[in-house]
Amino acid sequence: MGGSRSVFLIAIKFTTLRHFYAEADHVCDRLVQNLISFRYEDALNIY
């Protein structure tokens, strides 16, 4: 019983970690897109 419980806890940890990393990845993508669009707008404003 104890062994299956630890496996269950490890599975929960992995799931939350994967969810966290996916969320962080999404945030990073948004940040990069915002940076690129800001740079692009700045370049348009310069010319």
C-alpha positions in Angstrom: 0.0 0.0 0.0 2.8 2.5 0.9 4.6 1.8 -2.3 1.6 2.6 -4.5 1.0 5.7 -2.5 4.5 7.1 -3.1 4.1 6.3 -6.8 0.9 8.2 -6.8 2.6 11.2 -5.0 5.4 11.1 -7.6 2.9 11.1 -10.4 1.2 14.1 -8.9 4.5 15.9 -8.5 5.4 15.2 -12.2 2.0 16.4 -13.4 2.2 19.7 -11.4 5.8 20.2 -12.6 4.9 19.6 -16.2 1.9 21.9 -15.8 4.2 24.6 -14.2 6.8 24.2 -17.0 4.1 24.4 -19.7 2.8 27.6 -18.0 6.3 29.1 -17.7 6.9 28.2 -21.4 3.7 29.9 -22.4 4.7 33.0 -20.4 8.1 33.0 -22.0 6.6 32.7 -25.5 4.3 35.7 -24.7 7.3 37.8 -23.4 9.4 37.0 -26.5 6.5 37.8 -28.8 5.9 41.1 -26.9 9.6 42.0 -27.2 9.7 41.2 -30.9 6.5 43.2 -31.6 7.8 46.2 -29.5 11.1 46.1 -31.3 9.2 45.9 -34.6 7.0 48.9 -33.7 10.1 50.9 -32.5 11.8 50.2 -35.9 8.6 51.4 -37.7 8.6 54.5 -35.5 12.2 55.3 -36.3 11.7 55.2 -40.1 
